[in-house]
Amino acid sequence: MARSRLSVKRVALAALAACLVFPCFSVAAQTAAPLPSPPPAEPPAILALGGDLFLINRAHRISKTYEPDDLVTPEVGTRKASLKDRILMRKAAATALEDMFRAAFQEAGHTLFAASGYRSFGIQQILYNSKVQEVGSREKAERRVAPPGSSEHQLGLAMDVQAPSELNLNTNFGSTEEGKWVAQNAHRFGFILRYKEGWREVTGYSAEPWHIRYVGIAHATAIFQLDIPMETYVAAAALLPGYVLTGGSHPLLAGLIGPMAAGETPEALRSLAGAKAAEREERLRAATAPYLPEGTSYEQALWYAYPTPRPTAGPRVDMDEETSLYPDTGG
């Protein structure tokens, strides 16, 4: 959906997502048209803790004991050598971060620094307490620092990014050439700007142009195109079949979630509901077709959203029996 159409319905988008941050009545139930079937009792793995689309904020917290089991150190630059070994991310996010930093330099000559990745519950508690002391109240502190158990950093999917021209984590980063590049290109590598200007009523946080969150290329691109907060996106995504969330490309996801976030029910949603495993690929293909940009094939959209090396032919193996030009003389 075009951004111009979405901007007309900004109030509806914010209202739908607000329930995920602050207690309120179910706006979605009041505004959305009936769906083909109720959402599953258990969310798909991608929406659950450990999944790329898991939503964490002050209303959705995790325990102090949670720690991802696949944390690695991304091979990226830091402003201090001493920081390098202390910056961790989950493996898929770390690989994507490496790709993004490399592209920023090769495509535009920009150097990016990783500043802060995974943070434990305990470290977040220390940072939060420090900010409360600094500003004098929890309310003011929480505009900038998440309370322990509500930080995306504990998921291992978030990274704070710096540039040589702005080594402090503040809104000035968004005005740097590096910050502008990140804002326009992070989705290509699976990252979103989690806290943008104007989203505070939905996310609960002031703008943080340095904070990126990994959600995967398909979802990051859909969120970028729709220009909506993750709270709004996940509220609608939770109503989609799980196989659409894990196999749908960005044109389909944006085409479905845009109207759903505005309280509408896309016709394509009915054809996707209740599909058996053998039917899912064909239904995804058919549902995606109306949303594909001109000149883009289904396969191209899929390769972009889920990049994998194209298969190559393996080495030729001759399976014929070995023969000899000379008869066996036994001698």
Secondary structure in CASP SS format (residue, H / E / C, confidence):
PFRMAT SS
TARGET T0000
AUTHOR 0000-0000-0000
METHOD secondary structure of the structure
MODEL  1
M C 1.00
A C 1.00
R H 1.00
S H 1.00
R H 1.00
L H 1.00
S H 1.00
V H 1.00
K C 1.00
R H 1.00
V H 1.00
A H 1.00
L H 1.00
A H 1.00
A H 1.00
L H 1.00
A H 1.00
A H 1.00
C C 1.00
L C 1.00
V C 1.00
F C 1.00
P C 1.00
C C 1.00
F C 1.00
S C 1.00
V H 1.00
A H 1.00
A H 1.00
Q H 1.00
T H 1.00
A C 1.00
A C 1.00
P C 1.00
L C 1.00
P C 1.00
S C 1.00
P C 1.00
P C 1.00
P C 1.00
A C 1.00
E C 1.00
P C 1.00
P C 1.00
A H 1.00
I H 1.00
L H 1.00
A C 1.00
L C 1.00
G C 1.00
G C 1.00
D C 1.00
L C 1.00
F C 1.00
L C 1.00
I C 1.00
N E 1.00
R C 1.00
A C 1.00
H E 1.00
R C 1.00
I C 1.00
S C 1.00
K C 1.00
T C 1.00
Y C 1.00
E C 1.00
P C 1.00
D C 1.00
D C 1.00
L E 1.00
V E 1.00
T C 1.00
P C 1.00
E C 1.00
V C 1.00
G C 1.00
T C 1.00
R C 1.00
K C 1.00
A H 1.00
S H 1.00
L H 1.00
K H 1.00
D H 1.00
R H 1.00
I C 1.00
L C 1.00
M E 1.00
R E 1.00
K H 1.00
A H 1.00
A H 1.00
A H 1.00
T H 1.00
A H 1.00
L H 1.00
E H 1.00
D H 1.00
M H 1.00
F H 1.00
R H 1.00
A H 1.00
A H 1.00
F H 1.00
Q H 1.00
E H 1.00
A H 1.00
G C 1.00
H C 1.00
T C 1.00
L C 1.00
F E 1.00
A E 1.00
A E 1.00
S E 1.00
G C 1.00
Y C 1.00
R C 1.00
S C 1.00
F H 1.00
G H 1.00
I H 1.00
Q H 1.00
Q H 1.00
I H 1.00
L H 1.00
Y H 1.00
N H 1.00
S H 1.00
K H 1.00
V H 1.00
Q H 1.00
E H 1.00
V H 1.00
G C 1.00
S C 1.00
R H 1.00
E H 1.00
K H 1.00
A H 1.00
E C 1.00
R C 1.00
R C 1.00
V C 1.00
A C 1.00
P C 1.00
P C 1.00
G C 1.00
S C 1.00
S C 1.00
E H 1.00
H H 1.00
Q H 1.00
L H 1.00
G C 1.00
L C 1.00
A E 1.00
M E 1.00
D E 1.00
V E 1.00
Q E 1.00
A E 1.00
P C 1.00
S C 1.00
E E 1.00
L C 1.00
N C 1.00
L C 1.00
N C 1.00
T H 1.00
N H 1.00
F H 1.00
G H 1.00
S H 1.00
T C 1.00
E H 1.00
E H 1.00
G H 1.00
K H 1.00
W H 1.00
V H 1.00
A H 1.00
Q H 1.00
N H 1.00
A H 1.00
H H 1.00
R H 1.00
F H 1.00
G C 1.00
F E 1.00
I E 1.00
L E 1.00
R E 1.00
Y E 1.00
K C 1.00
E C 1.00
G C 1.00
W C 1.00
R H 1.00
E H 1.00
V H 1.00
T H 1.00
G C 1.00
Y C 1.00
S C 1.00
A C 1.00
E E 1.00
P E 1.00
W E 1.00
H E 1.00
I E 1.00
R E 1.00
Y E 1.00
V C 1.00
G C 1.00
I H 1.00
A H 1.00
H H 1.00
A H 1.00
T H 1.00
A H 1.00
I H 1.00
F H 1.00
Q H 1.00
L H 1.00
D C 1.00
I C 1.00
P C 1.00
M H 1.00
E H 1.00
T H 1.00
Y H 1.00
V H 1.00
A H 1.00
A H 1.00
A H 1.00
A C 1.00
L C 1.00
L C 1.00
P C 1.00
G H 1.00
Y H 1.00
V H 1.00
L H 1.00
T H 1.00
G H 1.00
G C 1.00
S C 1.00
H H 1.00
P H 1.00
L H 1.00
L H 1.00
A H 1.00
G H 1.00
L H 1.00
I H 1.00
G H 1.00
P H 1.00
M H 1.00
A H 1.00
A C 1.00
G C 1.00
E C 1.00
T C 1.00
P C 1.00
E H 1.00
A H 1.00
L H 1.00
R H 1.00
S H 1.00
L H 1.00
A C 1.00
G C 1.00
A C 1.00
K C 1.00
A H 1.00
A H 1.00
E H 1.00
R H 1.00
E H 1.00
E H 1.00
R H 1.00
L H 1.00
R H 1.00
A H 1.00
A H 1.00
T H 1.00
A H 1.00
P H 1.00
Y H 1.00
L C 1.00
P C 1.00
E C 1.00
G C 1.00
T C 1.00
S C 1.00
Y H 1.00
E H 1.00
Q H 1.00
A H 1.00
L H 1.00
W H 1.00
Y H 1.00
A H 1.00
Y C 1.00
P C 1.00
T C 1.00
P C 1.00
R C 1.00
P C 1.00
T C 1.00
A C 1.00
G C 1.00
P C 1.00
R C 1.00
V C 1.00
D C 1.00
M C 1.00
D C 1.00
E C 1.00
E C 1.00
T C 1.00
S C 1.00
L C 1.00
Y C 1.00
P C 1.00
D C 1.00
T C 1.00
G C 1.00
G C 1.00
END
